[in-house]
Structures are given as C-alpha cells and as structure tokens.
Amino acid sequence: MKQTARDYCRDGRRQPLTPEGNERAKEYYALAIKEDGNYLPAYAECSYANLRDHQNRWTADPEASIHEAERLADYAVALSDDAKSGWFNDFRGRWYRAMVYWNRGDFKTSFEEFAAARALITDPKRIDKDTADLDADMAEAYIYYGDSEQALALIDSAAARYPDHPYWHEWNRARAYYMVKRYADALATLHGMSSPPNDTRLIEAASQAQLGNLDEARRIMGEFNEIEPGWTLQKSADYHYGDDAARDHWLDGLSKAGLA
C-alpha cells in the first residue's frame, strides 16, 4: 500500500536519537514533503531534526543545520498563517520556531513564539496532551535562560495536565533539578526512566559529581563517551545561555565528572 505523508512522518518520529537515526528521520520527512508539499507536520518535524544536528554537532556545519531548521519552521508557520492551506492556525510551526530562536540565543522571541503556539492549541481532544508537551518543551528553554524554577513549574503543570506524558518530560525535569542543585532528585528522576537516551548520562554523571561520588560520576561519563566519543566540555559550553552562572554550574559538574 502506498505510503502517505502522515505515514512517512510517523516513521520519522520512530527513529532513535542517534546520528544515524536522525539522518533516517530526515529522509522520512523529505519523503513526506515530496508526497505532500503542504504537509505542515513534515516541515515542523524536519526542522527539529535539523536542530538536533545543530545541538549535538552531528554535522560538519552546525550553522547550516540551524539555518535549515529555521527555514523549515518558517515554512510551517506560513502554512499555519494561510487560511487556504488546510493547516490554518496549526500551533506546531510556531512551537518549532520557538526552539530555533532559543538555540540562537534569542530567548525573548522564543518565549513569544511559545506563547503564540500555546494560544493556538484548541482541539478539545488533544488540548491536554499538546499543551503539556509544549510546556515541558518550553521548560528546556527556561533551563538555558537561567530560570530552572520556572522550568520545574512548567513540567509539574504538564505532568498534572497529562500524567501519561512521554519520557522526555522527565529528561527535562532531571536537568532542571540539577540546575537548582537538587542532585538527588535529578538522579531519582533519571533512575525512574525506562531506556533513557545516552545524553541523560551527562545529567547523571554531573549530579553524582556534585554529590561527591566522583568514581561513579567518571564511570557514567565513561559510558557516555563510549557512545559519543566526540563530545567535549567546549561543545557543552557552546550552547546559548541567558545566564552565565547557569552555564558555569553545568560545566562545573561535567568537568568534575571527567568530561574534557
């Protein structure tokens, strides 16, 4: 049976969070766009896949990746602004563009885009899930902005609204706990996750290091490095932050855990 754009997007979302999985995801989203050049979810999801390339340095040209992420998100927003597109007032374009903005360091515009996206979530069948996912994602922006207490408030609100939330909500919760120096809570959150991705080992190692468990921290960091040997302390430092103290706190834990 012929694959639809929706089918291709579903297959893209099922790919693992690895460099290879991300490449396959982009291929699926490209097939979705080829099948339906106005399929907004494909542009939004492909924008995020390119943003992951930028964030994780899974590409030789991270700046080109975030530029492509912005282009795709802009196209999704244009579809949502077009009353004749079939996607009028769809919230996902602005949500994914909000992610691009904070990764460029423009937190003010990012929060404005998150708010605009949130106002467009109106489907009564999906409002709880979609609002919870958006709020938990906006929490990550607040972590980098330097307000992890607000991030935790958003994640708590999302969990109350949608208890059956996906694993990545807890990933953001653990990072926020680390940032407010609740290291034991960060570890408890991570240990409650089923099959977390490799990146969560950075939070786990940094939390163990801040608790003084340096041997365990370095063991965990060693596991992370086996899977992602090219990641460095400088790459972690290259993320945009709204607060230098927040960046320094994160780098301090990673350095103590042995990330060089």
N, C-alpha and C positions, 0 to 999 in steps of 0.2 A: 504494500500500500504506500502511496506517495506521502512523503514527509511534508508536513505543513510548517510554516514559520514558528508556530507555537511548539511543535514537536522538537524542532531544532533548538529552540531556547531552553526547553526542558532538559534536553541532553547536555546543553552547555552548562546549565546550573548543577548538573550531577558530577561534573569533573572535580577531581581532588585539588586542594590548594597547594599545588606544586608547580614549578616552572613548566613541566610537561603538560600537566592538567590544564593550566591556564592557557597554553597555546592551543590545546584541543578545544577549550571553551570558546576562544576567539574564532576558531574555524567554524564551529557550530553557529555562532551568532552571525558570521558572514553569510553562511548558507541561509539563515533565516531572512536576512536582509535581501539576499538575492531572490528568495522565494516571494517576499512581500516587501517592497521598498519603503512602505509606510508603516511597518510593524514596530511601533514605538518601543515595546519591551526589549527588542533585539538591540536597538541603539543604546538604551539605558544600560543593559547588562554588558554589552561590549565596551561601553565607556568604563564601567567598573573593572573589567578585565584588564584594560589598558592601564587603569590607575593602579591596579595591583602590580603590574610590571614596573611601574614607576616607583611605588613604595618599596618593593622588595628587591629592586635593582636586578630584575630578571631580564634585563635588556641592556644592550651596549649604549643605548641612548635614552636615558630616563626622561629627559626633557621632551623628546619627540613623543614618548608614550603619554605623558600628561597632556601634551598639546592635542593628541588624538582623542584622549578621554574627554577633553573639553569640547572638541568639535562634535563628537557623537552626542554628548549630553545637550549641547546647544540644539542639535537637530531634533532630539527628543522633545525639548521644550517647545521648539517651533511647531511640532506636530500637536502638542497639547494646547497650543495657543490658536490652532486652526480649527474653527468650528466645522469645517467640512472634511477633516482628516479621518474622522471616526475615533479619534483619541482626545477629543476636546476636554480640557480640564483634567487630564490624567496627571496624577501627582508625581509620577516617577521621574520625569525629566528633571524637574527642579530638585528633587531629592538627590539624584546622582550628580547634578551640577553642584549642589552644596558640598559634596565630598571633594570635588575637584578644587573648589575655592579654598577650603581649609588646608588642603595639601599644597596649595600655592602660598599659604600664609595669610590669606585674606579672610580672617575669621568673621569679621563684621558682615561681609556679604554672604558668607556661608550660613550664618545663623538666620539672616533674612530669607535666604532660599529655603532653608529647612522650615521656617515658619510659613512661607508661601505654599510649600508642598503639603504641610500638615493641614492647612485650611482647605485643600482640595480633596482630602480623604473623606468621602461622604457615603460610600456604599455601605448600607447597614449590615450586609452580610460579612463584610471584611474590615469594618472600621476599627474593631478592637485589635485584630492582628496587625493590620497595616500601620496603625498609629503606634502600637507597641514597637514594631520593628524600626520605624522611623526614629522614635525617641531613643531607643537603645543605640542606634547608629549615630544620632546626634551626640550622644554621650561621649563617643570617641573624640569628636571634635572638641568637646569641653575638656577632655583629659589633656589634649595637646594645647589648648588655650590656656590651661593652668587653673581650671576650676573643677577639680575632681569631686568635690562635694556635690556640685550641681549634676555632674555626670552620674553619681550614685543615686541621686534623687530621681533622675530620669529613668534609670534602669529599674529602680524599685517600683516606680509608677508603671513601667512597661510590664513588669512581672505580675503586678496586681491586675492589670487590664487583660493580660494574656498569659496565664500560668503555663501553658504548653508551648513556651517560646523556644526558638532554636538555640543551639549550643553557643553561638557566638555572642549572645547577650551576656552569658556568664564569662566569656573571654574578656569582654569589656569591663564587666564587674571586677574581675580579678585585677586587671590593670589599674582601675580606679582605686581599689583597696590598697594596692602597692603605693600609689601616688599620695594617699593620705596617711601612709605609714601604718596601715593595718595589715601587716605582713602575714600574720597567722590566718586572717580572714581570706587573704588572697590565696594562700596555699589550700585552705579548706575548699574554696570555690573551685580551684583547678582540679583538686583530687576528686571532686564530685562530678566532673565532666567525663563523658564516655568518649574515648578515642579522640582527644583534642589534637589539633594540628601542631606541628613542630614549633611554631612561633610562640606558643604558650610556655615553652620551656624557658624562654627568656624571662618571663614574669616569675616563674617558679625558681629559677636559679638566683635572680636578683633578690627575691623575697628571702630565700634561705640565707643568702649572703648577709642581708641586713639583720637577720636574726642571729648572726654569728656562726652559722653552720657552714663554714667555708668548704670543708671537704665535700659535703653533699651538694653545695652550690656548684662546685667545679665539676663534680661528676655529671650533674644535669647539663651544665654548659657543654661538657664533652659530647653528650648525646646530641645536643643541638648542633654542634659543629660537624659531627659526622654526616648529618643530613644536609646542612647548609654551610659548607666549609668556607665559602667566600664572604660570609657576613662579618662585619667588623664593628668596632666601637664607633668609628668615624661615620659609618653608614647610619647607625642609630642616631648619632648627633646631627645628621644632615636633615632630619625631619624639621618642619617648621613648628615652632612653639610660640605661644603668646606670652610665655613667662620663662625667663632663663633659669629660675630656681627649679622649676618643674623639670626642665631638661637635665640640669645638673644632678638632680636627685635620681632620675632614671639611669643616667650614665654611671653614677657612683655605684649603684647596685650591680650593674652589668660588669663594671671593671673589677669590683671585689669578687665577682663570680668567675672571673678569668677571661672575659671577652677582651680581645686585644685589638 
